[in-house]
Structure formats: C-alpha cells, structure tokens
Amino acid sequence: MKTRTPPARCPEFYFAQLDTLVRVERSGDAVTIRATRDTFSVRRKEYFIHELAAEGFIDDGYQWFSLGDIHSARPIRWLVDFTWLGISPELTAAARRFMLRMLGAAAMLWVGLMTALFTGAIG
C-alpha cells in the first residue's frame, strides 16, 4: 500500500507596515524565505527567523541563527521574489465566466433600451 506524504506547509505572512508578503519554504535542512519586497533590514530578518523557530515553523536550531555567520550549518536563503503570488487557473476561469455573464447582461440591457427608444416606448 502506497502512503501519500502530506504536502509541505509553506506558511505565509503579511507585514502591513512594510506592505510585504513573506512565504517560508522548508526543504530538508534548507529554508527559503521569499519576500515580495526588499523591506527587511538585516536585524529584522534575523528577528523574523528567530520568531519562526520559536513558533515551530522551522527547526528550533534557528533560534540562534545569525545572517552574519557565513559558516552556518543551517542554510537560509532570503529571496525577493513575487512569482509565488500567481493566480490559480480556477480563480481566473471563475472571473472570466463572471465577466462574460456581466457583459452579456449589459449588452442585452443596451439592446432592450435601444429597441424601446426607437419604437417610441420611451419619451
């Protein structure tokens, strides 16, 4: 019997003061943090990594992590990348259907009003 492994959790955070979305991806021993904008200082990045470890989103060993330590056994990549914000195809299809219905209803209303105007029903 094949057992399915659950998909890896990728928690996402929003920092309203900085207008920045952050996604944390874990793969093996490595952690990749993707931010939509480069708004974090080095100190704030370290603090955020310590918070993630304290809250259990990443391994506890990262509580003493320092970005200045180039020989760290625990690799963390901090990327400015917004490609993970892609819109799902299901959402795009639903929006397209809604807009087509809305435009169709507007066109039918316009035709009805023009018909009423030219047949003298209005005015």
GINORDA-V577315 format. One record per pair of residues at least 6 apart in sequence whose C-alpha atoms are under 7 Angstrom apart, sorted by sequence separation. I is the first residue (numbers start at 1). J is the second residue. If there is no record, write none. Layout:
BEGIN
{{I:J} {I:J}}
END
This chain:
BEGIN
{{14:20} {15:21} {25:31} {26:32} {52:58} {53:59} {54:60} {116:122} {14:21} {25:32} {53:60} {13:21} {14:22} {24:32} {25:33} {13:22} {24:33} {53:62} {54:63} {12:22} {13:23} {23:33} {24:34} {53:63} {12:23} {22:33} {23:34} {11:23} {12:24} {22:34} {23:35} {50:62} {10:23} {11:24} {22:35} {49:62} {50:63} {10:24} {21:35} {22:36} {50:64} {10:25} {20:35} {21:36} {20:36} {20:37} {46:66} {18:39} {46:67} {38:80} {37:80} {30:74} {31:75} {32:76} {33:77} {34:78} {35:79} {36:80} {29:74} {30:75} {31:76} {32:77} {33:78} {34:79} {35:80} {36:81} {30:76} {31:77} {32:78} {33:79} {34:80} {35:81} {36:82} {34:81} {35:82}}
END
